[in-house]
Amino acid sequence: MNAIQFNQLMSHTFTVKKRVRDWQGNFIDSTTTTGVEGFAQYGKKLVTNRKGETVTASAIIFFKKDAPIDSEYEYWLISQTAPYKREDMEVIRIDPIEDPRYGTIHHYEISVK
């Protein structure tokens, strides 16, 4: 699959929220990015979270390499805004997928619940 074909798959639009804890330990949104192009593959799938536990993801979201997400940071919410709405989905795990030809990130596969 070439880059043009891959980009054509990005038919969904998402909002990405980075979450931090306030002084009381509650989550608040520190940044919100709207209009992020991607693709969601809905359906239950077993994935491993950051703690090594097997959990059930409700979807896998695919983002391009320039998506406003950091695979090293763990507190994110993603909501789908088009072609239909899905409210906030909590990120379980972010997997950067490398392009073996260049050793750079090709895209992100994000497990959510």
N, C-alpha and C positions, 0 to 999 in steps of 0.2 A: 504494500500500500504506500503510495507516495504522499507527500505533504498536502497536495491539493485534495486528494480523496479523504485524508484524515480530517482536514479542516471542514469539509462538507458534512462530516458526521456531527459536528458541533451545532446541533439544531435546537438546543435548549438554552434558556437564559437563567442565571442564578444570581443570588445575592449572597456574598460571603461576609461573615461577621467574625472578627477576632475578639475573643473574650479574655478578660483579665479579672482578677479578684480585687474587690475594694478593701478598705481597711477592716471591714467586718467579715471578710471571707466570702462575700456574695459575688456572683459573676455579674459583670457589666460589659457592655460592648465597647471596645476601645476604638475599633475602626470598622466601618461598613463600606463594602465595595459592591455597587450594583452593576448590572449589565454584563456579568461575566459569562462568556460563552462556554458551553460544555455539552456533555451528553450524559444522561442518567439511564442506567440499566437496573430497573426495579425487579425485585424478587429476593427471597431469602437466600442467604449464602453464609456459610460458616467462615469466619475470619479470626485471626489472632490479634488481640489488642496489644498495646504497648507493654502490658504486664505479663504477656505470654499466655493469657487465658483465651480459650475458645469461646467466642460470642457470635450471635446471629446478627448479621447486617441486613438491613431492609433494602439497600441499594448500593451500587457501585457508581460513583460519579467520575467521569473522565474530564480533565481540564488540560488545556494546552500548557506548554512549558512556561508561558509568560503570565500564568494565572497569579492573582495576588494571594498566594498561600505559601506558607513555610512548613516544610515537612518535619522540621525539628521542633516546632511549637505544637502543643497538643490540644489547645482549647479553641475550637472553631464551631460555628453553626453555619449551615448552608441551607438556603431555601430556594426552591425553584419558582420562578416567576412567569415563565412562558415555555411551551405553548399552553400549559395549565399550571395552576398553583399547587405547591406542596409547602406546607409550613416548615418551620425550623427543624432541621435534621442534625443531630449531634454527630460530629466526626469521631469515628472509632480509631481510624488509622489512615495515614497518608503514605502511599508508596510512590516515590519518584521512579519512573521507568526510563532507563537510559537508552540512548541510541548507540548500539555497539560499534557503529562505524566511526563515531567521533568521541565517544566517552562523555557526552553531555546529556542533560535531561531532555527527553523527547516529549513526555507528557506525565501527568499525575493520575493515579488511580486512587480514589478516596472512598473508603468504606464508611457508611453512615448508618445510623439507626433512628 
